[in-house]
């Protein structure tokens, strides 16, 4: 069964600190992995999308890594800001029987405190 | 970046009525759109895949007669919750697919969501 597991479930950090969120998946065959940021009551916004051959990708203070061998990804947030408080969702895409299949992680709820 | 507009953002309705939610891709054409449901503090659950000009593909356990999806143009998909009941109260989100160089590089842009409350 295709699964995406994220950890931690929730995280509280002080403004200015760094943090790393984890995503482990068992989705196969793998197509790409995406990280989204979702503010409460809003739709997700894309942070990064990584294919099999990519190991790292940055988007401002967000840096995602991917290890396709161990099926792990991480999202590192540098110098956190209050506006980083949100849920971060890992989504893995596969193509099964010619059909696109997206598997969503349950998300990590990040709270940045002043 | 590409913009997906979802309307309304919030709707309150009486039990037994139908509610229509619109999802528009404003600056690109989307042959495929997706509809999701999200309960508080949970991740998105894919309900159905909406393909322009053809019938939607529903995920297992989603009633197609309950959640009617129409994708009449390349920029508009609608989700109608028919005969809504309190258990249908949820946050509904759409996303539109933008293909730039194959499915591997497919980008998904999400609407801002619709909070449905059925009394």
Interface residues (C-beta under 8 A of the other chain):
Chain A: X31 X32 X34 X36 X41 X42 X43 X44 X45 X46 X49 X51 X89 X93 X95 X99 X100 X102 X104 X105 X106 X107 X109
Chain B: X1 X4 X6 X34 X41 X42 X43 X44 X45 X46 X49 X57 X91 X93 X94 X95 X103 X104 X105 X106 X107 X108 X109 X110 X111 X112 X113 X115
